[in-house]
């Protein structure tokens, strides 16, 4: 969440940033935070003054008793009792103001960097790079859901039978392709210096609040109500929460972790080709990369993460593009975000396969993820970053569709050591 220092010292910049994200009632929300903070500060000032007065009275009471002036001592004790009650009321006022500030800050999104373009939706995102070569397909190419059925790779109907829509069953070479991609992504991440983590796939509410899924996205998360636990929408949540309530040494940064997990999302489903097959699932596999860094180095970390994700798409020989998201299309928590999309020749559309974000201090403030500077031993908030490297469903869709031939589906050379086969036929 935003810090009070940001809000009180950079008020106009914060309001402008929230407007850039199209956050309704930005000015009113920030003014409410400032007014509550003024109330808290005024109460603190009064409390300090009363505490000083009470301390002075306490010394006088002792002096009165020594002098034998019992009447004056009793009067001073009565004043002390009144002061204690006033201090108690001020404490309650401060606590209420602090709680209201905290609750309000949880509902206010992060502010975007200056580099983030203006805009309200996906149509306003900025294409910053395109790569890969256009795929040449045979006449009348099939979409991946038909290829999956033709080669018995994925059974969507069986998934509906076992669980429901959005929970496919992978079979034979389809299952091996999933495992191959997971291992390929993890190996590439480790080669790039990321330490592998195998976290839980359910988290408590504190973890959801720490990374900003709660209270913003509770409707998109599967909730185990009896135990008050949530199925993770991404490995970002458990991996970043490793550093909740932790003070790191600057020498430890940047921390680089990666994790493969299953991910679960209760997204509202629409209908048609945009969500058919693997295009949108409720359960899917993903490899995530997460960094904890200093403010001075986080931009370089973000650039390195973008280069890493791009290298995976190059290795898989997929046509891709990189977009810098506009303010209105960014997530609640991100300060800047780049999406990677691969082109599906059979569907004639772009499919999002990764989002790589820098959250600045927004998540770190919620997490109380801090570091101690080497030079002056000051405690500062970290920057947190994460990205998909990569999400499997649409990668699989693009691989099947873009590599179909008259013979069958050709596996890219970089993936063949992991699949153990060159063709699906």
N, C-alpha and C positions, 0 to 999 in steps of 0.2 A: 504494500500500500504506500501511498504518498506519505512523506514525512511532514510533520508540522513545520519544520524549518523550511522546506520547499514552499509550503502553502503561505506561510507568513512573510517570507522574504522575497518570494518570486510570484506573488499573487496573480499579477496580470499574465505572466507567462504560463502559469498553471491553467488559468481559465481559458486562455487561447488554445492551449494544447487539448483540453477537454472538448472545446468546441470543434477542434480539428477531428476529434474522434466521434463527433456528433453525439456527445453525451448530453442528454436533456437536463436542463436545470443546472448547468455547470456553475454559473455565477452564484446562484442561490445556495447550492451545496457548499461551495467554498466559503461564502460569507457566513453560513451557519457554523462551519468549523471554526472560523476565526472568532466569531462571537462567543462560542462555547469556550474557546481557549482563553479569551479575555476574562470570562466569568471564572474560570479555573485559576488564572493568575491573580485576579483580584481577591479571591477567597484565600489563596496561598499567602498573599501579602497581609491580609487581615489576621490570618492565623499566626503568622510570624510575629506580628505586633502584639497580639494577645499572649502568645507564649513568652515573649520578652517581659511583658507586664506581669504575668503570673510568676515568672522566675524572680522578679524584683520583689513581689509581694511575699513570696516564700521566705526570702531572706529577712524581710521586715518582721514576719511572724516570729521567727527565731529571736530577733532582737527584742521584740515586745515581751516575749516570755522571760527573757533574761532580765529585763527591766522590771518584771512583775506587773506589767500593764496587760492584764488578762483581757480586759474589755476591748482594747485596741487589737489584740491578737485575734480574738473571736470575730471581730468585724472584718479583719483582713482575710481570715479563713472563709468567711461567707462570700467575700469578693472573689476569692480563688475558685470557689465552687461555681459561681456564675460564669467565670472565665472558662472553666473546664467545659461547661455546657455549651457555651458559645463556640469553643474550639471544636467540640464534637459535631455541632451543626455545620460548621465550615468544612470539616472533614467529609461529612456526608455530601455537602454541596460539591466539593471537589471530585469525590468519587463518582457522583452522578454525571458531572460534566465530562470526566475522563471516559466513562463508559459510553456516553453519547457520541463523543468524538471518535472513539474506536469503532463503534457500530457504523457510524456514518462513513468513516474512511474505508471500511470494507466494501462499501457500495460504489466507491468512486474509482474509475479505471486509471490505469497508468497514462501518463502523457507521452505523446510521440515525439521522437527526435525531429529536428528541423528538416532532415533529409527525407522524411516521410511525405509523399505527395498528398495534396488535397484530393478529396473524393468521398463519395458516399457508398460505393459498392465495387464489386469485382470488375466492372467495366472501366473503372478509373485507376486500376492498378497499372504500374509502369513496367513494361517489358525491358529489362536491362541487358539481357543476353539471350541468344539462341544458339543451340549447338546440335551436333549429330547430323546425320544425313537422312533425307527423305527415303522411306522404305518403298520398294517396288513389290507389290503384291500380285498374286495371280488374279485372274478375272473372278468377279463376285466373291470377294474375301468374306470370311465368316467372323462374326463377333466372338469374343472369348467364351461366352456361355454356350454357344453351339460347338465350338472347338472342344470345350471341356466334355461335352456329352459325346461327341464323335470319338474322342480318344479315351473316354472313361477316366478323366482326370479329377473332376469335381462333380459331386452330386448335390445339387441344390435342393431337390425334392426330398432327399433323405434327411438333409439338415432340418427341413420344415417338419418332417415326421418326428425326429428326435427332440428338437427344441422349438424351432419356429423360423420364420423368415429372417435372413441375415446371419445364419449360422451354418455355413456350408461344410460338407464333409469332403476332405481331400483323399484321393485313393491312388494307389500305384505310383506311377511316375508323377502324378500331380502332388502327392505327399512328398516324394523325394525332391521335387523342384522346390517346394516350400523349405524343406530342411537345408537344401543346398544354398538357397538364397540367405537364410539366417546365418549359416556358417560363413558364407562369403562376406557378408556385411560385418560380422563380428571379427573375422580375421583382418579385414581391411582396417577396422577401427583400432584394433590392437597394434597393427603396424604403424598407425598414425599416433600412437602413444596413449590411447585410451585404456584404462583399466576396466576389465569386465566385472560387472556386478550382477548377481542373480537375486533380485529383490522379491518380496511378496507381491502378489497381484491383488490383494485387498489391503486397504489402508483405513486408518481411523479418521475421524472428522478433522482433528488437528492437522493432519497431513494435507487434507483437501483445502483447508483454509490457508495453510502455509504457502502453497503454490498458486492459489487463486481460483481453483475449481469451485470452491465454496466461498461465498454463497451465490456465485454467479451462474454456475452450471449444474446445480443439483438435479435439475430435471433431465439432464443428459447422462447422469451416472446411475448405475445399478446400485441400489441401496439394500444391504442386508439389515433389515430393521431390528430384528431381535438383538443382534450384537452391535448395532450402530456402526457398521463397517461398510465401505464402498469398494466396488470393483474398479480397478484403475482404468482410466481412459487412455493412459500413456505411461510409460516407465518414468517419464519426467517427474511424476508425483512422488513415488517412493525414493527414487535416487536423489532428487534434490533435497528431500526431507531428511536424508542422512545428516545434513548439516544444519538442521533446525536446532536453535539454542546452542550453537557451537561458536567458539572464538578460535579462529585459525591463526597461524603465524604467516606473515607475508611471504616468507620463503617457501611455504607449501603451495603457493598459487602460481600459475593456474592449476586447479585440480581438473582432471579429465577422466570422466567415467563413461562407460557404455553399458547397455543392457538390452537383452532380448526378453520380451514378455508378450503374452497375449494381452490384448487391449479390448475394453468393453465400452460401448457407447449406445445409449438409448436415444439416438437421434430420431426426431420425427421423420417418418418416411413419406416421401412423395412417390409418384408412380411414373413409369416410363423408362426409356433407355438410360436416362441419367443415373438411375439407381439400380439398374438391372444387373444381375450376375454379381461380379466382384466390385462394382462401382461404389457401392455403399453397403457396409456390413455392420452388424452389431458386435461381432467378435472377429478380431483379426490379429495377425502377427506383425510385430514391428521391432526394429532395432533402433534404439534412441541413443544419442550422444548428449552428454550434459557437462557443462563447465561451470566452475566457480572461479571468479577472477577478481582482480583489482579494477577500479574504475579506469585507471590509466591504460590498462592492457586489454580491456574487454573488446574494444573495436577490432584489434588485431585477432583476438580469439574468434570473433564473429566471422571475420574474413577467412580465417583458416577453416572454420566449420563449413562455410559455403563452398570453399575449394574442395573439401573432402567429399561432400555430397555430390558435387559436380563430377568428381573423378569416378564415383560409382556408376553414374549414368553413362559416362564415356566408356567405361569398361564393359557395360552391358549393351553397348552399341545402340542405345535408344535415342531418338530425336527428342530434344528437351528445350525448355525455355525457363528463364529465371525472372520472376516478377518481384518488384518492390511493392508491397501492399500499401494502399492509400489509407488515410486515417480511418475512414468509415468501414473498412474491411478487415481491420486488425483485431486481434484478440483483446480481451479485457485487460490482460496483464502485460502485453508486449509494448516496448518502446520503439522497436523497429522489427520488421519481419520480412523475410524473403520466402516466397513459395517456389518450389520446383514442380514443373508439370512435364509429363511425357506425352507425346502425341500418339494417339491410337489411329492408325490408318484405317482399320476396319470400321471403327465407329465415327471416324472423321471428327474427332474432338480431342481437346486437351484434358488430361487426367492429373489432378494434383497428387503428388507422391511424397512431398516433404514440405515442412515449414521450419525455417531456422530463425530463431528469435533471440534478441537481446532484451532482457527485462530491466536493465539498469539496476537500481536498488529496490525496485518495487517488491519483488518476491522476497528479497533478503530482509527487508524491513518487517514483513509479515512473519518470516521464519526466525528473525533475530540471528541471521547468519552473518557473522562479522569476522574481521581479521585485525591483528595487532601489527602496526607498521614497524618495520625493522629499525628505522631511524629514530623516531621519537616515541615509540611504544603507544601511540594513540590507537583507540579502538574505532574502526570505521566499518560501515556497511560494505559487504561484497557486492559484486555484480553477478547475476546468474544468467546463463544462456543454455538453450537446448535446441535440438533439431532431430528430425526423423532421418535415419541413415541406414535403411529406409523402411517405409511402410510397404508391406508385401502385396496387398490385394491388387492395387492398380498397376504395380510393377509386373505382377504375374499376368494381368489382363493384357498389358502392352507387349510383353514378351511373347505370349501366345499369338496375338493378332498380328504383330509386326514381323514375326519370323515364320509365318505359315507359307508353305510352298506346295507344289503339286505332290511332292513325296510325303510331306508331313511338316512338323514344326522343328526348326533348327535351333539348337541351343548355342548361345554365344560362347566363343572360345574361352573367355575368362571363367565361365561358370561350369564348363565341362569337367574339370577335375573334381568338382563338388557333386555334380549329378551322377557321374560315372557313365553317362550316355551322351551322345551327340545329337540324337534325333528322338522325337516323339512321333512314332508312326505305327 
